[in-house]
Amino acid sequence: MHTEFLMGNEAIALGALAAGVNVVCGYPGTPSSEVLETVAKRKTEHTYVEWSVNEKAAMELAAGAAYSGARALVTMKQVGLNVASDPLMSLEYVGVKGGMVVLVADDPGPISSQTEQDTRTFAAFSKVPCFDPSTPEEAYEMIQEAFDFSEKYGTPVFLRPTTRVDHGYASIDVKDESEYYVNTPEGFVKDSSRWVIFPRLSFANHAKIEARNEELRKTLSGYARNCILGGDVPKKGVAAGGISYAYAKEELEARGTDGTLPARLMKVSTPFPFPEDLALEFLKDLDEVLVLEELDPVIEKELTYLCGKHGLQTKIYGKLSHHIAPSGENTRDSVGAALDAFLGTDLQGAKAVTRPEPPQLPVRPPVLCAGCPHRASFYTVKQAMKGKKAFFGGDIGCYTLGNAMPLDMCDTCLCMGAGVNIAQGIRKVDPDTTVFAFVGDSTFFASAITGVINAVYNQANMTLVLLDNSTTAMTGHQPHPGTGRTMMGEVVEKIDPVKVLEGIGVTEVVCLDPMDLATSVPEVQRVSALPGVKAVIFRYPCIALFKPTEYCEVDQSECINCRRCIKELGCPALFIRDGHVEIDPGTCTGCGLCNQVCPKKCIGGVTR
């Protein structure tokens, strides 16, 4: 054993390696991405790792590995689970042979997501057991236990860390590589009565799953990470899970005296199947319980159900009773305030804890980076469509930020790949609108190809705008099929989107440099006027992939202070000082787009 200072996602990755994981696959998505990346950096000779093209592909690949007796880990964020839900729902009915952990990182807030959906609720819906770590240290241990649990019961298992666990840091005692469990897969053994899903098999297995989960409610009551702290204290209790438990424990300890908590505290580490026996022990003799959790009232509903089932008079407070905010993430301050209100000043030993008000943070709205090629791509299409009725369908990625003023080039954004089909729907209803669908290179491979096929097959009239910056930028620059490399370090043949588009029937595909407005604007006008499905590919690398050698500078003697560069581009490197436009050399990448917009062409490049 040795000690390392680790991010929660790094701890999860090392825990999986210590558990002898053989196959790790997933699709990048904040806050989950670092798990797979850490596995790739620290993997052993027994571990294969890949970024799959999407979460569905990753889930199915992991299932095949688990069918063969391998220990498999599949990683994603909560919205990625929607993509993977089709195979997962059936997989629970079929079961697995090797341990299979489905890591789904939830994002209360949401901080970097479209939704605040709760994987604990999905666990109950899909009947898949769920482990909910409350700290990075616990996540390291819990994923190892999850693999053992999965193998023992022949089921995939959820590990559901949230953002503050994923991205929190802690000093953790981790195993040396010599201590890692080595799992040797048996290989796939043919058995169509087990691995081929038919209604009769599903019916039989459904009954087994229900019986198993009912038994697990009792078994998990003895699971060491489900626990009760505090004994004969005033008749108030607090139930919590995940990071909310860590906050609750700290806040209760701060309000206690002589090491005694001012309320009984229960930690729920396995929200599904719910540890009923432990919960009944917790509820015994309590008058009131406050439930602290993110995001859905999962624990609150279970405790309310148990009170009704067993005729208990305990009052349960939480999100449903409006004592806890129904959305957003919990913080230590919000938990402390809720505890103060719940415990009251008359409770013996309880004391309110006050802290100074923190300073107000500056408002920093998200914006495309200085020199981002997407800004130029959006501006090109905007200029090409000036004066015309046009729709600009957005998608998930850095380019969602094209919605911000002054660009205002993202009319809709729903989920990955949806913009292509939404554009088709709008054109069907409003045929005099010229419709565009913007999509990134990674998203194109992940989920937009089927939308383009739908457009070609159903004879749509639309323009696909593929923003190819040679990386998966928003989630941390992961490789994808168009980059020519894999997470195993292999150099492979790039999959060319031009050939893909031509292969599925897109007859007009042009590649443009977004930084060359003089050429790009008339080409977009020409291509968009053609009938049918056509594509414009803007190719320019993400500015994070290279080190700029120049920056731009305004010639103040020529500048007429029209501020067109600022008003039309919104580049964060441009600012006004003493009434004049200036450029921050620290953030400017020297792309020169501002000079192409400038009517006086008074912005020049300076060598660093």
C-alpha positions as CSV (number, residue, x, y, z in Angstrom):
1,M,0.0,0.0,0.0
2,H,1.0,3.6,-0.5
3,T,-0.6,7.0,-0.2
4,E,-1.5,9.2,-3.2
5,F,-3.3,12.6,-3.3
6,L,-6.0,11.8,-5.9
7,M,-9.0,13.3,-7.6
8,G,-12.2,11.2,-7.0
9,N,-12.2,10.1,-10.6
10,E,-8.5,9.0,-10.3
11,A,-9.3,7.1,-7.2
12,I,-12.2,5.3,-9.0
13,A,-9.9,4.4,-11.8
14,L,-7.2,3.0,-9.5
15,G,-9.8,1.1,-7.6
16,A,-11.0,-0.5,-10.8
17,L,-7.4,-1.5,-11.7
18,A,-6.9,-2.9,-8.2
19,A,-10.1,-5.0,-8.7
20,G,-8.5,-6.5,-11.8
21,V,-10.6,-4.8,-14.4
22,N,-9.9,-6.2,-17.9
23,V,-11.9,-4.0,-20.2
24,V,-12.7,-0.3,-19.8
25,C,-14.7,1.7,-22.3
26,G,-16.9,4.8,-22.4
27,Y,-17.7,8.1,-23.9
28,P,-16.3,11.4,-22.6
29,G,-18.6,13.6,-20.6
30,T,-18.0,15.9,-17.6
31,P,-17.8,15.0,-14.7
32,S,-16.8,11.4,-15.6
33,S,-14.0,11.7,-18.2
34,E,-11.0,11.5,-16.0
35,V,-11.9,7.9,-14.9
36,L,-11.1,6.4,-18.3
37,E,-8.2,8.7,-18.9
38,T,-6.6,7.7,-15.6
39,V,-7.0,4.0,-16.5
40,A,-5.3,4.6,-19.8
41,K,-2.3,6.2,-18.0
42,R,-2.1,3.6,-15.2
43,K,-3.3,0.4,-16.9
44,T,-1.6,-2.9,-16.5
45,E,-0.8,-5.5,-19.2
46,H,-4.2,-7.1,-18.4
47,T,-6.3,-4.0,-19.2
48,Y,-7.8,-2.9,-22.5
49,V,-9.2,0.7,-22.7
50,E,-11.0,2.6,-25.4
51,W,-13.1,5.7,-26.1
52,S,-16.1,4.2,-27.9
53,V,-18.0,6.2,-30.5
54,N,-20.9,6.6,-28.0
55,E,-22.3,5.2,-24.7
56,K,-24.5,2.6,-26.4
57,A,-21.5,1.1,-28.2
58,A,-19.5,1.2,-24.9
59,M,-22.3,-0.6,-23.0
60,E,-22.6,-3.3,-25.5
61,L,-18.8,-3.8,-25.8
62,A,-18.6,-4.1,-22.0
63,A,-21.5,-6.6,-22.0
64,G,-19.7,-8.8,-24.4
65,A,-16.6,-8.7,-22.3
66,A,-18.6,-9.5,-19.1
67,Y,-20.3,-12.4,-21.0
68,S,-16.8,-13.8,-21.5
69,G,-15.9,-13.6,-17.8
70,A,-14.0,-10.4,-17.9
71,R,-14.3,-7.6,-15.4
72,A,-15.6,-4.7,-17.4
73,L,-16.1,-1.0,-16.5
74,V,-18.1,1.4,-18.7
75,T,-18.0,5.1,-18.0
76,M,-20.4,8.0,-18.9
77,K,-22.2,11.0,-17.4
78,Q,-25.9,11.0,-16.6
79,V,-27.2,12.1,-20.0
80,G,-25.0,9.4,-21.6
81,L,-27.0,6.8,-19.7
82,N,-30.0,7.8,-21.9
83,V,-28.0,6.7,-24.9
84,A,-26.9,3.5,-23.3
85,S,-30.3,2.6,-21.7
86,D,-31.5,0.4,-24.6
87,P,-28.8,-2.3,-24.1
88,L,-28.8,-1.8,-20.3
89,M,-32.5,-2.5,-19.8
90,S,-32.2,-5.8,-21.6
91,L,-28.8,-6.6,-20.1
92,E,-30.2,-6.7,-16.6
93,Y,-32.7,-9.3,-17.7
94,V,-29.9,-11.4,-19.3
95,G,-27.3,-10.9,-16.6
96,V,-23.5,-11.1,-16.8
97,K,-20.7,-13.6,-15.9
98,G,-17.8,-11.4,-15.1
99,G,-18.2,-8.3,-12.9
100,M,-19.6,-5.3,-14.7
101,V,-19.7,-1.8,-13.2
102,V,-21.6,1.0,-15.0
103,L,-20.1,4.2,-13.8
104,V,-22.6,7.1,-14.3
105,A,-21.4,10.5,-13.0
106,D,-24.4,12.6,-12.0
107,D,-24.1,16.4,-12.2
108,P,-26.3,18.3,-9.6
109,G,-26.5,21.9,-10.5
110,P,-26.3,21.2,-13.3
111,I,-22.8,22.4,-13.7
112,S,-22.0,21.1,-17.2
113,S,-25.1,19.2,-18.4
114,Q,-28.5,19.5,-20.0
115,T,-30.3,17.8,-17.1
116,E,-30.2,17.0,-13.4
117,Q,-31.5,13.5,-13.8
118,D,-30.7,11.1,-10.9
119,T,-29.2,7.7,-11.7
120,R,-30.6,6.3,-8.4
121,T,-34.1,6.7,-9.9
122,F,-32.9,5.0,-13.1
123,A,-31.5,2.2,-10.9
124,A,-34.9,1.5,-9.5
125,F,-36.5,1.7,-13.0
126,S,-33.9,-0.7,-14.5
127,K,-33.7,-2.9,-11.4
128,V,-29.9,-2.5,-11.4
129,P,-28.2,-2.3,-7.9
130,C,-26.7,1.1,-7.2
131,F,-23.7,2.1,-5.1
132,D,-23.5,5.8,-4.1
133,P,-20.1,6.9,-2.7
134,S,-19.9,9.9,-0.4
135,T,-16.1,10.7,-0.6
136,P,-13.2,10.0,-3.0
137,E,-11.8,7.5,-0.4
138,E,-15.0,5.6,-0.3
139,A,-15.3,5.6,-4.1
140,Y,-11.9,3.9,-4.3
141,E,-13.1,1.1,-2.0
142,M,-16.6,0.9,-3.3
143,I,-15.8,0.2,-6.9
144,Q,-13.8,-2.8,-5.8
145,E,-16.7,-4.0,-3.8
146,A,-19.0,-3.3,-6.7
147,F,-17.1,-5.7,-9.0
148,D,-17.3,-8.5,-6.3
149,F,-21.0,-7.8,-5.9
150,S,-21.6,-7.9,-9.6
151,E,-19.9,-11.2,-10.0
152,K,-21.6,-12.7,-7.0
153,Y,-25.1,-11.8,-8.2
154,G,-24.6,-11.9,-11.9
155,T,-25.8,-8.4,-12.5
156,P,-24.4,-5.1,-13.8
157,V,-24.0,-2.6,-11.0
158,F,-24.2,1.2,-11.0
159,L,-21.6,3.3,-9.3
160,R,-23.1,6.8,-9.0
161,P,-20.5,9.4,-8.0
162,T,-21.6,13.1,-8.3
163,T,-19.5,16.0,-9.4
164,R,-18.2,16.9,-5.9
165,V,-17.0,13.3,-5.4
166,D,-15.6,13.0,-8.9
167,H,-13.7,16.3,-8.8
168,G,-12.9,16.4,-5.0
169,Y,-9.4,15.5,-3.8
170,A,-8.2,13.4,-0.9
171,S,-5.1,11.5,0.3
172,I,-6.0,7.9,-0.2
173,D,-4.2,4.6,0.7
174,V,-4.1,2.7,-2.5
175,K,-2.8,-0.8,-3.4
176,D,0.6,-1.3,-5.1
177,E,0.3,-3.0,-8.5
178,S,1.7,-6.2,-7.0
179,E,-1.4,-6.3,-4.8
180,Y,-3.9,-6.0,-7.7
181,Y,-6.4,-8.8,-8.2
182,V,-5.7,-10.6,-11.5
183,N,-8.8,-11.7,-13.2
184,T,-8.4,-14.3,-15.9
185,P,-11.5,-14.5,-18.1
186,E,-12.8,-17.9,-19.0
187,G,-13.9,-16.8,-22.4
188,F,-17.4,-16.9,-24.0
189,V,-19.2,-20.2,-23.5
190,K,-22.0,-20.7,-26.0
191,D,-25.4,-21.1,-24.3
192,S,-28.3,-19.7,-26.3
193,S,-30.7,-20.4,-23.4
194,R,-28.7,-17.8,-21.3
195,W,-27.4,-15.2,-23.7
196,V,-30.1,-14.9,-26.3
197,I,-33.0,-12.8,-25.0
198,F,-36.5,-14.0,-25.8
199,P,-39.8,-13.1,-24.1
200,R,-39.9,-16.5,-22.2
201,L,-36.4,-15.9,-20.9
202,S,-37.2,-12.4,-19.9
203,F,-40.3,-13.5,-18.1
204,A,-38.4,-16.1,-16.1
205,N,-35.5,-13.8,-15.3
206,H,-37.8,-10.9,-14.3
207,A,-39.2,-13.0,-11.5
208,K,-35.7,-14.0,-10.4
209,I,-34.6,-10.3,-10.4
210,E,-37.5,-9.3,-8.2
211,A,-36.8,-12.1,-5.8
212,R,-33.1,-11.2,-5.7
213,N,-33.6,-7.5,-5.1
214,E,-36.0,-8.3,-2.3
215,E,-33.4,-10.4,-0.7
216,L,-30.8,-7.7,-1.3
217,R,-32.9,-5.2,0.7
218,K,-32.0,-7.4,3.8
219,T,-28.5,-8.2,2.7
220,L,-27.5,-4.6,2.1
221,S,-28.7,-3.6,5.5
222,G,-25.6,-5.3,6.8
223,Y,-23.3,-3.7,4.1
224,A,-20.6,-1.9,6.1
225,R,-21.0,1.4,4.2
226,N,-24.7,1.6,5.1
227,C,-24.5,2.7,8.7
228,I,-26.1,4.5,11.6
229,L,-24.2,7.0,13.8
230,G,-25.4,8.3,17.1
231,G,-27.5,6.3,19.6
232,D,-29.7,7.5,22.4
233,V,-30.1,11.1,21.3
234,P,-33.1,13.4,21.1
235,K,-35.8,11.9,18.9
236,K,-34.6,13.5,15.7
237,G,-32.7,11.8,12.9
238,V,-31.0,12.7,9.7
239,A,-30.7,10.4,6.7
240,A,-28.4,11.2,3.8
241,G,-26.4,9.7,0.9
242,G,-23.6,10.6,-1.4
243,I,-21.8,13.9,-0.8
244,S,-24.8,15.1,1.2
245,Y,-23.8,12.6,3.9
246,A,-20.3,14.0,4.1
247,Y,-21.8,17.5,4.5
248,A,-24.3,16.3,7.1
249,K,-21.7,14.4,9.2
250,E,-19.4,17.5,9.3
251,E,-22.2,19.8,10.2
252,L,-23.7,17.6,12.9
253,E,-20.2,17.1,14.4
254,A,-19.8,20.9,14.5
255,R,-23.1,21.2,16.4
256,G,-22.5,18.4,18.8
257,T,-20.8,18.4,22.2
258,D,-18.2,16.0,23.6
259,G,-18.3,13.9,20.4
260,T,-22.0,13.3,20.6
261,L,-24.1,14.0,17.5
262,P,-27.2,16.1,18.2
263,A,-29.2,13.8,16.0
264,R,-29.1,10.2,14.9
265,L,-27.5,9.9,11.4
266,M,-28.0,7.2,8.8
267,K,-25.9,6.9,5.7
268,V,-27.4,5.2,2.6
269,S,-24.7,4.0,0.3
270,T,-26.9,1.6,-1.6
271,P,-30.1,3.5,-2.6
272,F,-31.3,0.6,-4.7
273,P,-32.2,-2.0,-3.4
274,F,-32.9,0.1,-0.3
275,P,-31.5,-1.4,3.0
276,E,-34.9,-1.7,4.7
277,D,-33.9,-3.5,7.9
278,L,-31.2,-0.8,8.6
279,A,-33.7,1.9,7.9
280,L,-36.3,0.4,10.3
281,E,-33.6,0.3,13.0
282,F,-32.8,3.9,12.3
283,L,-36.4,5.0,12.4
284,K,-37.1,3.3,15.8
285,D,-38.3,5.8,18.4
286,L,-37.7,8.8,16.2
287,D,-40.3,11.5,15.9
288,E,-38.8,13.4,13.0
289,V,-36.3,12.7,10.2
290,L,-34.7,15.2,7.8
291,V,-33.5,13.7,4.5
292,L,-30.5,15.3,2.7
293,E,-29.8,14.0,-0.8
294,E,-29.2,15.0,-4.4
295,L,-31.3,15.1,-6.7
296,D,-34.5,13.1,-6.5
297,P,-36.3,12.3,-3.2
298,V,-35.2,8.7,-3.4
299,I,-34.3,8.1,0.3
300,E,-37.2,10.3,1.4
301,K,-39.7,8.3,-0.5
302,E,-38.3,5.0,0.8
303,L,-38.5,6.2,4.4
304,T,-42.0,7.5,3.9
305,Y,-43.0,4.2,2.3
306,L,-41.5,2.2,5.3
307,C,-43.4,4.4,7.8
308,G,-46.6,3.7,6.0
309,K,-45.9,0.0,5.6
310,H,-45.0,-0.6,9.2
311,G,-47.4,1.9,10.8
312,L,-44.7,4.3,12.1
313,Q,-45.7,7.8,13.1
314,T,-42.3,9.3,12.3
315,K,-42.5,12.5,10.2
316,I,-40.2,12.5,7.2
317,Y,-39.0,15.9,5.9
318,G,-37.1,16.6,2.8
319,K,-37.7,17.7,-0.8
320,L,-41.3,16.5,-0.9
321,S,-42.2,18.5,2.2
322,H,-40.3,21.6,0.8
323,H,-37.8,21.6,3.7
324,I,-35.0,20.9,1.1
325,A,-34.7,22.6,-2.3
326,P,-36.2,20.3,-5.0
327,S,-33.4,21.0,-7.5
328,G,-29.7,22.0,-7.6
329,E,-26.8,20.7,-5.6
330,N,-26.5,20.7,-1.8
331,T,-23.6,22.6,-0.2
332,R,-22.2,22.5,3.3
333,D,-23.8,25.9,3.9
334,S,-27.2,24.8,2.7
335,V,-27.0,21.6,4.7
336,G,-26.0,23.5,7.8
337,A,-28.9,26.0,7.4
338,A,-31.3,23.1,6.9
339,L,-30.0,21.4,10.1
340,D,-30.2,24.5,12.1
341,A,-33.9,24.9,11.1
342,F,-34.5,21.2,11.8
343,L,-32.7,20.9,15.1
344,G,-33.9,24.1,16.6
345,T,-32.4,26.1,19.5
346,D,-34.1,24.2,22.2
347,L,-32.4,20.9,21.4
348,Q,-30.0,20.0,24.2
349,G,-26.4,20.1,22.9
350,A,-27.3,21.6,19.5
351,K,-25.7,24.9,18.6
352,A,-26.0,26.9,15.5
353,V,-22.8,27.4,13.5
354,T,-22.3,30.8,11.8
355,R,-19.7,31.7,9.1
356,P,-18.8,35.0,7.6
357,E,-20.4,35.7,4.2
358,P,-18.0,34.9,1.4
359,P,-17.2,37.7,-1.2
360,Q,-19.4,37.9,-4.3
361,L,-17.7,36.2,-7.2
362,P,-17.6,38.0,-10.5
363,V,-20.1,36.8,-13.2
364,R,-18.2,35.0,-15.9
365,P,-20.6,33.8,-18.6
366,P,-19.3,30.9,-20.8
367,V,-17.8,32.1,-24.0
368,L,-15.9,30.6,-27.0
369,C,-12.1,30.9,-26.5
370,A,-10.1,33.6,-28.1
371,G,-9.1,32.3,-31.5
372,C,-11.7,29.5,-31.5
373,P,-12.4,28.4,-35.1
374,H,-16.1,27.9,-34.3
375,R,-16.5,31.7,-33.9
376,A,-15.2,32.1,-37.4
377,S,-17.4,29.3,-38.7
378,F,-20.5,30.8,-37.1
379,Y,-19.6,34.3,-38.4
380,T,-19.2,32.9,-41.9
381,V,-22.6,31.3,-42.0
382,K,-24.2,34.4,-40.4
383,Q,-22.7,36.7,-43.1
384,A,-23.7,34.3,-45.8
385,M,-27.3,34.3,-44.6
386,K,-27.6,38.0,-43.9
387,G,-31.0,39.2,-45.0
388,K,-32.4,35.7,-45.4
389,K,-34.8,33.6,-43.3
390,A,-32.6,31.0,-41.8
391,F,-32.6,28.5,-38.9
392,F,-29.4,27.5,-37.1
393,G,-29.7,24.2,-35.3
394,G,-27.1,23.7,-32.5
395,D,-25.8,20.7,-30.7
396,I,-23.8,19.5,-27.6
397,G,-20.2,20.7,-27.5
398,C,-18.2,23.9,-27.4
399,Y,-20.2,25.2,-30.3
400,T,-23.3,25.4,-28.1
401,L,-21.7,28.7,-27.0
402,G,-22.5,30.0,-30.5
403,N,-25.9,31.0,-28.9
404,A,-24.2,33.9,-27.1
405,M,-24.4,37.5,-28.4
406,P,-23.2,38.9,-30.6
407,L,-23.0,35.7,-32.7
408,D,-26.5,34.5,-31.8
409,M,-26.1,31.4,-34.0
410,C,-27.6,28.6,-32.0
411,D,-31.4,28.6,-32.2
412,T,-32.0,25.2,-30.6
413,C,-30.0,22.7,-28.6
414,L,-31.5,19.5,-27.2
415,C,-29.1,16.5,-27.0
416,M,-26.2,15.0,-28.9
417,G,-27.0,14.7,-32.6
418,A,-30.5,16.1,-32.3
419,G,-29.8,19.3,-34.2
420,V,-29.6,17.4,-37.6
421,N,-33.1,16.0,-37.2
422,I,-34.6,19.1,-35.6
423,A,-33.5,21.1,-38.6
424,Q,-35.4,18.6,-40.9
425,G,-38.5,19.0,-38.8
426,I,-38.5,22.8,-38.9
427,R,-38.0,22.7,-42.7
428,K,-41.0,20.4,-43.1
429,V,-43.2,22.8,-41.3
430,D,-41.6,26.0,-42.7
431,P,-40.4,25.2,-46.2
432,D,-39.3,28.8,-47.0
433,T,-36.6,28.7,-44.3
434,T,-33.0,27.8,-45.1
435,V,-32.0,25.4,-42.4
436,F,-28.5,24.6,-41.1
437,A,-27.5,22.0,-38.5
438,F,-24.2,22.6,-36.8
439,V,-22.4,19.6,-35.3
440,G,-18.8,18.9,-34.1
441,D,-16.6,16.2,-35.4
442,S,-16.8,14.0,-32.3
443,T,-20.6,14.4,-32.1
444,F,-20.9,13.6,-35.8
445,F,-19.4,10.1,-35.2
446,A,-21.2,9.7,-31.9
447,S,-24.8,10.3,-32.9
448,A,-25.3,12.6,-35.9
449,I,-24.6,10.2,-38.8
450,T,-28.0,8.5,-38.4
451,G,-29.7,12.0,-38.6
452,V,-27.9,12.7,-41.9
453,I,-28.9,9.3,-43.3
454,N,-32.5,10.1,-42.3
455,A,-32.2,13.4,-44.2
456,V,-30.9,11.7,-47.3
457,Y,-33.4,8.9,-47.2
458,N,-36.4,11.2,-46.7
459,Q,-35.2,13.8,-49.3
460,A,-34.7,16.7,-46.8
461,N,-33.5,20.1,-47.9
462,M,-30.8,21.2,-45.4
463,T,-27.2,22.1,-44.9
464,L,-25.0,20.2,-42.4
465,V,-22.2,22.3,-41.0
466,L,-19.5,20.0,-39.6
467,L,-17.1,21.9,-37.3
468,D,-14.0,19.8,-37.4
469,N,-11.4,21.0,-34.9
470,S,-9.7,17.6,-34.7
471,T,-10.6,16.8,-31.1
472,T,-13.3,16.4,-28.5
473,A,-12.7,19.8,-27.1
474,M,-15.4,20.4,-24.4
475,T,-14.7,17.3,-22.4
476,G,-10.9,17.4,-22.4
477,H,-9.5,16.8,-25.9
478,Q,-10.2,13.0,-26.1
479,P,-9.5,11.3,-29.4
480,H,-12.3,10.1,-31.7
481,P,-12.5,8.1,-35.0
482,G,-11.4,11.2,-37.0
483,T,-8.2,11.9,-35.0
484,G,-6.2,8.8,-36.0
485,R,-5.3,7.6,-32.6
486,T,-6.9,5.5,-29.8
487,M,-6.6,5.4,-26.0
488,M,-4.4,2.4,-26.2
489,G,-1.8,4.7,-28.0
490,E,-2.3,3.1,-31.4
491,V,-2.0,5.2,-34.6
492,V,-4.9,4.2,-36.8
493,E,-6.4,5.2,-40.1
494,K,-8.5,8.3,-39.7
495,I,-12.2,8.0,-40.6
496,D,-12.8,10.8,-43.1
497,P,-16.2,12.4,-42.6
498,V,-16.1,13.5,-46.3
499,K,-16.0,9.9,-47.4
500,V,-18.7,9.0,-44.8
501,L,-21.0,11.7,-46.1
502,E,-20.4,10.8,-49.7
503,G,-21.0,7.2,-48.9
504,I,-24.4,7.8,-47.4
505,G,-25.5,9.9,-50.4
506,V,-24.6,13.5,-49.6
507,T,-23.7,14.7,-53.1
508,E,-22.2,18.1,-52.3
509,V,-19.5,18.2,-49.6
510,V,-17.0,21.1,-49.4
511,C,-14.2,21.7,-47.0
512,L,-13.4,25.3,-46.0
513,D,-11.0,27.2,-43.8
514,P,-13.2,29.2,-41.4
515,M,-10.4,31.9,-41.0
516,D,-10.7,32.7,-44.7
517,L,-13.9,34.8,-44.8
518,A,-13.4,36.0,-48.4
519,T,-13.5,32.4,-49.7
520,S,-15.8,30.8,-47.2
521,V,-18.8,33.2,-47.2
522,P,-19.6,32.9,-51.0
523,E,-19.1,29.1,-50.8
524,V,-21.6,28.8,-48.0
525,Q,-24.0,30.9,-50.0
526,R,-23.5,28.7,-53.1
527,V,-23.8,25.3,-51.2
528,S,-26.8,26.3,-49.1
529,A,-28.7,27.3,-52.3
530,L,-28.4,23.8,-53.7
531,P,-31.4,21.4,-53.4
532,G,-31.2,18.3,-51.1
533,V,-28.8,17.5,-48.4
534,K,-25.4,19.1,-48.6
535,A,-22.5,19.6,-46.2
536,V,-19.9,22.2,-45.3
537,I,-17.0,21.1,-43.3
538,F,-15.0,23.9,-41.6
539,R,-11.6,22.5,-40.8
540,Y,-9.3,24.3,-38.3
541,P,-7.6,22.8,-35.2
542,C,-8.8,23.7,-31.7
543,I,-6.6,26.5,-30.3
544,A,-5.7,24.3,-27.3
545,L,-3.9,21.9,-29.7
546,F,-1.1,24.3,-30.7
547,K,1.0,27.1,-29.2
548,P,0.3,30.5,-30.9
549,T,3.4,32.2,-32.3
550,E,1.7,35.6,-32.9
551,Y,-0.8,37.8,-31.3
552,C,-2.8,40.8,-32.8
553,E,-2.4,44.4,-32.0
554,V,-4.5,47.5,-33.0
555,D,-2.9,50.3,-34.8
556,Q,-4.4,53.1,-32.9
557,S,-3.4,55.7,-35.5
558,E,-5.6,54.0,-38.1
559,C,-8.5,52.7,-35.8
560,I,-11.7,54.7,-36.2
561,N,-13.1,53.2,-33.0
562,C,-16.1,51.8,-34.8
563,R,-15.8,48.8,-32.5
564,R,-17.1,46.4,-35.2
565,C,-14.6,43.8,-34.2
566,I,-16.1,43.7,-30.7
567,K,-19.8,44.1,-31.7
568,E,-19.7,41.3,-34.3
569,L,-17.3,38.7,-33.0
570,G,-17.4,38.9,-29.2
571,C,-13.8,37.6,-28.9
572,P,-12.7,37.7,-25.2
573,A,-9.3,39.0,-26.2
574,L,-10.9,42.2,-27.4
575,F,-11.6,44.9,-24.8
576,I,-12.0,48.6,-24.4
577,R,-9.5,50.7,-22.4
578,D,-9.8,54.5,-22.1
579,G,-12.4,54.5,-24.9
580,H,-10.2,52.6,-27.4
581,V,-10.2,49.0,-28.6
582,E,-7.3,46.9,-27.4
583,I,-6.3,43.3,-27.6
584,D,-5.0,41.2,-24.7
585,P,-1.8,39.6,-25.9
586,G,-2.0,36.9,-23.2
587,T,-5.2,35.5,-24.6
588,C,-5.0,36.4,-28.3
589,T,-3.9,33.6,-30.6
590,G,-3.2,35.7,-33.6
591,C,-6.0,34.2,-35.7
592,G,-6.6,37.5,-37.5
593,L,-10.3,37.1,-37.8
594,C,-10.8,40.6,-36.2
595,N,-8.7,42.2,-39.0
596,Q,-10.9,40.6,-41.7
597,V,-13.9,42.2,-40.0
598,C,-12.2,45.6,-39.5
599,P,-13.2,48.1,-42.2
600,K,-9.8,49.8,-41.9
601,K,-7.7,46.6,-41.7
602,C,-5.8,48.2,-38.9
603,I,-5.2,45.1,-36.8
604,G,-1.9,43.3,-37.4
605,G,0.0,40.3,-36.2
606,V,3.0,40.6,-33.8
607,T,5.5,37.8,-33.3
608,R,5.7,36.6,-29.7
